[in-house]
Amino acid sequence: EPLIKEMLEMAMAPGMVHGSIRQLLYIFSQIPMEDPIDIALLDFCLNNMFNPQFEPGIQSLCIKIAHQRCLCEPELLREFNLIVDDRLPFVTHTGVRGTAQRCRKNQPEKKKKNR
């Protein structure tokens, strides 16, 4: 866990090269989700999913990581969905748009109430 925090601090450091950020985010995407959720990583990803200052590869990885981390918490998943629904109409890059749409589709089904 201390290594993960150190890697996250590196990714969020000002002036970090985009290629290095992308590599660190890829590593984070491969690490099994821990309980409790790492709030700093989730915050970074939610805040940068559609950040035009980052290249599309970083945005897509942020979307994937945020989605993975939010799946276990209904409240977080609602927040993820709100952000995606709000920002998706303005996304011009097809890779970022496709990643967001796939994550939006790949969610647990809501249980329907019997009437």
N, C-alpha and C positions, 0 to 999 in steps of 0.2 A: 504493500500500500504506500509506503513512503516513496518508492520509486515512481509510482503512478502520479503522485502529487508533484514530484519534481518534474516529470515529463509534461504534465499539464501546465505548470508554471513556465516551462520553456516554450510551449506552444502559444501561450498568451503574452509572452514577453514582447514589448514594443520592438519593432525592427526585425522581427524573426522572418526569415526567408520563407516564402510561400511553399516551396517544395518541402522544406523541413516540417512546416505545420501540417502539410498533407500527409507526410510519412507518419508523424506522431498520431494524427487522427486515425489513420488506417490501423495502427497498432491498437489504439483504444477501441476501434470497432471490432477487433478480433478477441478482445479480452472479455470473458464471461461477465455478465452483469453481477454486481455485488449488491448486497443488501446491508445497509441502506445505500440508496443511490448517491453517487458522488455529485453533490449539488454544483460544485464549481465547473465540472465538465458539462453537466446538463445546461447550466446557465450559458456557458461559452457557446455551446451548440445551438441553443434556442435563439441566442442573440445574433448568431452569424449564419443561420441557415440561408438567408437571402441577402447577405451583406455584399453589395456590389464591389467593395474594396478587396474581396477575396475572389480568387479564381473559381470557376464552376466546380472543379474537383473538390475543393475545400467545402464549398456550400453543400454539395451532394453528400459528402461524408458527415457534415454536421447534421443534415436531415436524417440520415440513417442512424447515427448514434442517438440523436434526440428521440427518434421513434422507438428504437430498441429500449432505451431507458424509461420511456413513458408508458410502454405497454403494460407494465405491472401495476400502475397507479391510475385509476380512472380519472382523478382530478388532473393529473399531469397530461394524460392523453387528451382530455378536453382542451387543455391549454395548447397543446401541440396542434390539434385540429383547428383551433381558432386562428392560430398564427398562419398555418398553411392556407386555410380558406381565405384569410384576409390578404395575404401576399401573392398567392398563386396567379391571380389575374395579371399581375404586373411583371411576372418572370418571363424574360425573353429567351433565355438559353434553354434549348430543348432537353439537354441532359439534366439540368436542375429541375425543370418542370416534370420530366418523366420520373425522376427519383421521388419527388414530392407526391406525385399522383399514385405511384406504386405503394408508397408507405401509407397513403390515405386509404387505399383499397385493402391493404393487408392488415386489417385490424379485426379483433375479436367481434363476433356478431353480438349485437345487443339482444338480450332476451326479450321476446315479445310477451306482453301480458295477455293472459287468457281472459276472454270476456264471457 
